[in-house]
Amino acid sequence: MTNQTDTRIPLLSVAEAEKIAADMGLPEQMAPLSVFRVLLRHPKLAAELASTLNTLLFDGNKFDARLRELIIMRIGWKTASLYEWTQHWRVARMLDISEEDILAVRDWRASPILSALDKAVMKATDETLDEGMISDATWAELAGQIPTHEELIELVVAIGNWSLFSQLLKSLKIPLEDGVVAWPPDGKAPQV
C-alpha cells in the first residue's frame, strides 16, 4: 500500500485543501479525500474534475447508480487501482449494492448472480479498457436494454472518467485516507 511519503505529489493538509476547495466552490466532502488533497494543487483542473464527478454521481446523473458502481468496481479491479476499489466499495455499499454483486465483478463472466444487462455493462467496460471502445455487438446489447440516449452517453463517460481516475490514482500514487482498510471486504487484491 502507498503511504503519504510514497506519493509523487505531496498531499495538501486537510485545512489547506478545504480552503482551496471553498475558494473554488468545490463540494466540501471532496476536500479531505487524498485524491483531492493532491489535485487541489492545480485548483482549476481539480474543479473541472470535481464538476464531472458531481454530475456523474449526484447532480444530473441519468444512468443507474448500481450499474455505475459496478463499472467503477470493475475498473478498480481490472486495473488494480487500490484507491478506486476501496473508495467505491464504500460508495457501493452506501447505495445498498450487495457484497455479492460487487465481488461478482472480479470474475463477471462466470457469475451466476449478475443479470444480462450487468454482464453487457461489464463487457463494455472491459472492451473499453482493452480495445479503447465498445464493440458494435456489445453496443447493440446495451442499446436494447438501456432506454435513453442520455444513459448510454453517461455509461461511456463513466467508463472513461473512472479509467482516467484509475490512471491518475496509480500514476500519482495517491494513498488511502488514514484508517481506511485496503481491498474490502476480504483484503484480496487482483493478480497483475
C-alpha positions in Angstrom: 0.0 0.0 0.0 1.2 3.5 -0.8 1.7 5.9 2.1 2.0 9.7 2.1 5.8 9.5 1.8 5.5 7.4 -1.4 3.2 9.9 -3.2 4.7 11.6 -6.3 3.0 14.9 -5.4 2.7 15.8 -1.7 -0.7 16.0 -0.2 -2.0 19.3 1.0 -3.1 19.4 4.6 -6.8 18.9 5.0 -7.1 22.5 6.1 -5.3 23.8 3.0 -7.4 21.5 0.8 -10.6 22.7 2.4 -9.6 26.4 1.9 -8.8 25.9 -1.8 -11.9 23.8 -2.3 -14.1 26.5 -0.7 -12.4 29.2 -2.9 -13.1 27.1 -6.0 -16.7 26.2 -5.0 -16.0 22.5 -4.8 -18.3 20.3 -2.7 -16.8 20.3 0.9 -16.9 16.5 1.1 -14.3 16.2 -1.6 -11.5 18.3 0.0 -10.4 15.8 2.7 -10.1 12.9 0.2 -6.4 12.1 -0.6 -7.1 12.4 -4.3 -8.3 16.0 -3.9 -5.6 16.8 -1.5 -3.3 16.3 -4.5 -5.5 17.6 -7.3 -6.2 20.8 -5.5 -2.5 21.7 -6.1 -4.0 22.5 -9.6 -7.2 24.2 -8.5 -8.8 24.8 -11.9 -8.2 21.2 -13.0 -9.5 19.9 -9.7 -12.6 22.0 -10.1 -13.2 20.6 -13.6 -12.8 17.0 -12.4 -15.0 17.6 -9.4 -17.7 19.0 -11.7 -17.7 15.9 -13.8 -17.8 13.7 -10.7 -20.6 15.8 -9.3 -22.6 15.3 -12.5 -22.0 11.6 -12.7 -22.6 10.9 -9.0 -25.1 13.4 -7.8 -26.4 16.3 -9.8 -27.9 15.4 -13.2 -26.9 11.8 -13.5 -29.3 9.7 -15.5 -27.5 6.3 -15.6 -28.4 3.7 -13.0 -26.2 4.2 -9.9 -25.8 0.4 -9.3 -24.5 -0.2 -12.8 -22.2 2.9 -12.5 -20.7 1.5 -9.3 -20.3 -1.9 -10.9 -18.4 -0.2 -13.7 -16.2 1.6 -11.2 -15.5 -1.6 -9.2 -14.7 -3.5 -12.4 -12.2 -0.8 -13.5 -10.7 -0.7 -10.0 -10.3 -4.5 -10.0 -9.1 -4.9 -13.6 -6.6 -2.0 -13.3 -5.5 -2.9 -9.8 -6.5 0.5 -8.6 -6.4 0.1 -4.8 -7.8 3.6 -4.1 -10.6 3.3 -6.6 -11.7 -0.2 -5.4 -11.5 0.8 -1.7 -13.3 4.1 -2.0 -16.1 2.9 -4.3 -16.6 -0.3 -2.2 -17.8 2.2 0.5 -19.9 4.1 -2.0 -21.5 1.0 -3.4 -22.3 -0.4 0.0 -23.9 3.0 1.0 -26.1 2.5 -2.1 -27.1 -0.9 -0.7 -25.4 -2.8 -3.5 -24.8 -6.3 -2.1 -21.3 -7.5 -1.4 -22.1 -10.5 -3.7 -22.9 -8.2 -6.6 -19.8 -6.1 -6.1 -17.5 -9.1 -5.7 -19.0 -10.7 -8.9 -17.2 -8.0 -11.0 -13.9 -9.8 -10.2 -15.0 -12.6 -12.5 -18.2 -11.4 -14.1 -18.2 -13.9 -16.9 -18.6 -16.8 -14.5 -21.0 -15.1 -12.2 -24.4 -16.7 -11.8 -25.9 -13.7 -10.0 -25.2 -10.9 -12.5 -28.0 -10.1 -15.0 -27.6 -10.0 -18.7 -27.5 -6.2 -18.5 -24.9 -6.3 -15.8 -22.8 -8.6 -18.0 -23.2 -6.4 -21.0 -22.1 -3.4 -19.0 -19.1 -5.4 -17.7 -18.2 -6.4 -21.3 -18.4 -2.8 -22.4 -16.1 -1.8 -19.6 -13.6 -4.5 -20.4 -13.7 -3.7 -24.1 -13.1 -0.1 -23.5 -10.1 -0.8 -21.2 -8.7 -3.4 -23.6 -9.6 -2.1 -27.0 -10.3 1.6 -26.4 -14.0 1.3 -27.4 -17.2 -0.7 -27.1 -17.8 -3.2 -29.9 -20.8 -3.0 -32.2 -22.1 -6.2 -30.8 -21.9 -5.1 -27.2 -23.4 -1.7 -28.1 -26.4 -3.5 -29.6 -26.8 -5.4 -26.4 -26.6 -2.2 -24.3 -28.9 -0.2 -26.6 -31.5 -3.0 -26.4 -31.6 -2.7 -22.6 -30.7 0.9 -21.7 -33.7 3.1 -22.6 -32.3 6.5 -23.3 -29.5 8.2 -25.2 -28.6 10.2 -22.1 -28.0 6.9 -20.2 -25.9 5.4 -23.0 -23.8 8.6 -23.2 -23.3 8.6 -19.5 -22.3 4.9 -19.5 -19.5 5.7 -21.9 -18.4 8.8 -20.0 -18.5 6.9 -16.7 -16.2 4.2 -18.1 -13.8 6.9 -19.4 -14.0 9.0 -16.3 -13.1 6.2 -13.9 -10.5 4.8 -16.2 -8.9 8.3 -16.1 -9.2 8.3 -12.3 -7.6 4.8 -12.1 -4.6 6.1 -14.2 -4.2 9.2 -12.2 -4.6 7.5 -8.8 -1.9 4.9 -9.7 0.4 7.3 -11.5 0.4 9.9 -8.7 0.5 7.1 -6.1 -2.5 8.5 -4.2 -2.7 6.9 -0.7 -5.8 5.8 1.1 -7.0 8.1 3.8 -5.7 7.3 7.3 -7.6 4.4 8.9 -9.1 3.1 5.6 -8.7 -0.7 5.2 -7.4 -1.7 1.7 -9.3 -4.0 -0.7 -12.5 -4.6 1.2 -14.2 -6.8 2.1 -11.5 -9.6 2.2 -8.2 -7.8 1.5 -7.8 -9.8 -1.7 -6.1 -7.8 -4.5 -6.1 -8.6 -8.2 -3.1 -10.5 -9.6 -1.4 -8.2 -12.0 
